[in-house]
Amino acid sequence: MLTSIRAVVVMGLLAVALAPTAPVAWAQSAEQQKADEQRAKAIAANGEKLLKAKQYVEARAKYVEALQLGENGKYNQKVLEIDAAIDKEIRKELDAAEKLFEAGNYHQALARLDATLPLRKEDPTVLFNRALIAHKQGRKQDAVKHLDSALGGVSNEKERIRLMQLKTQWETGESLQTVAPAQQEQLKDLNAELAANESSAETCKTLRAVAGSLANSPSVVFNLAKCAEDEGNLEEASRLLDQYLALAPEAVDGAETKADVEEVRELERRAGPEVVTLYSEADRAARKGQYKRAIDALTRAAEKAPQLAETQVKLARLHQGAGNIEAARTHYQKYLSLEARPAMVAPVRDEIAALEKRAAEYQALVDPARERLLTWMHRYIVDGRPMGSAASSDELKSIAEQLQKAAVMMPLGTELNRMLGTIYLIDGNYGPARKAFGAVAEAGEPIWFYATANGVNGWEKNVLTKVEVHGRKVRVLGVTKIDKKGFVALTDGSTPSARLAGLLTPAQQPAAGSKTPFLEIASVSNAETDDDSVRLTWSDDPAAASSAKREVRLTPFRFTNMAPASGPPSRRFANPYTKLFRDFADVQVKLGAERMTGGEKFGFAMQMAAAAYAGGAMALAGGAHSTANIVAAAMRSATWATIELQNAMDRQARMFQETQFKIMPLEDPKPVFRKDVLR
């Protein structure tokens, strides 16, 4: 969740910039500011009354509402105090639940945990303890489900990895791995790679390098099978999954894994190895958001084996996911013409009947989310009038959850994925950002972010720009600056989106003679993290050996980030933006070290507050919850969805879910009843 996002705009970064021919100031008028302050004061007064009455949830909502009108340190502090009071009330219930738990009264302990729901719906500590109780009761599936939900609210990387190790133990029954100290550190680094899940190819390479000494580890064997599957080697994947099932016969996912293996083997018996290979290619492409490639592979599979009904339903779900309703309907109908079994036909008929309803539900979720995100970003970039940090955190989290529900209806929507990618990137959650932006790039559109630009000849310092990446081509367009009048727009246009140089559409190139700052790089050659910035280098004529090298330093805009300008936290902040050039411009990149150097360790005691930055706080929106949980959340408002349709939508969502690795159990996660705050 967005529990640790803080909304801080570093105004000093946006000093003096190049003025356009006719600058337009969008700063809030003194009269409007005063009116907003009075409104906020009245709302906060109501919040104070509720706080005195110990109506904490209602009081918090009022202070957040007040903060939506502008930053106010006093109101932010009140929200922190209320959160602390809520934590205290939850702790009382946890104390009572712990005593019941230790006495073996699990049902009564669960009742005390349920008493916390009105205070905080998805408190990670409460969810963890629910998981622990389910495990004690022998309800393995429920234990893993609750632990998965708890992980959705934990942003601390070390804590997340510890809990993910526990999840592996509960899923597989695997014991702790005992290895030499040197290998222990190597495996810890590998676990971090597995948890980040950013580069399957690199992770698999590292995994194979250490697998020899861990041949009897169920998690290692399972991960190797997933690597083979991602590489299209289904025979090896099936062999390794058989080995996994032998090593972990009571695995929670054992039945599902066995069914997957049998499905592949049955498909090969019916259609031959060539069709199996095409299915594998389509599955890999779908997991990466490359739906055109997936459709192409399945189309070839349909030509090879036209009798296979499941090819048609896979094609239908791909087209539906991209919003191609009529194409989806056509393939569903082809499926019905090939499949006669009633049990298989019924859910597909439900899917056909729900096509328009899903499209309408998608639009009903995306349209307001778009307006909310546009308003949120406009306040930061154009108005220079951010919300208070608590309000900003709650608003961004709420928008992300709304978009995630929409993704259940139409997971490949370009507009949807652009917004989700933007939110994940703002929060430093690069894995989900890359996946979302992959769908945007697949549609042939650029991806972008906002950053201050320095080092461009003819530009003054710290012009706030929109940076568009389209392959190796990069465009940098000035958006705003700050002068004595406040924030000043550098772009033409009367709409909020136009003043952002297009929040969801590519920017229009400035007209000839315009003084709007504009830079077009035909082919970026390198991207490197430089403290809190990304340094790009290129040549105007890459083919000419004598062509001079040029560079620009882009500092991503700090919407919700408190990382300092240098050191590991700053590099952790900038690295996701550098990775964009690696993954979407296919250029050589150099990432910044996220661990402290010797000199930084020496000064650590003087920089505790800065080094405390964690980043990646939005675990819920980033996909830590299980696919089934996300589908269930979306279905709560979709009253027209049958159980069969929900199951079908769950299967569709899993088509686009990236490879999920298991974290190797290396350290004791201490599965005891928790009363400390999990964040």
GISULMO-V945227 format. One record per helix or strand of 3 or more residues. SS is the DSSP state (A for helix, B for strand). FROM is the first residue (numbers start at 1). LEN is the number of residues. If there is no record, write none. Layout:
BEGIN
ss=<SS SS>
from=<FROM FROM>
len=<LEN LEN>
END
This chain:
BEGIN
ss=<A A A A A A A A A A A A A A A A A A A A A A B B B B A B B B B A B A A A A>
from=<11 30 56 73 106 124 140 157 181 200 218 234 254 273 291 309 325 342 355 389 414 430 447 463 473 486 496 518 524 533 549 568 588 598 604 627 643>
len=<3 23 12 30 9 13 12 16 16 15 13 14 18 15 14 13 14 12 29 21 13 13 8 8 11 4 4 4 7 7 8 17 3 5 8 9 13>
END
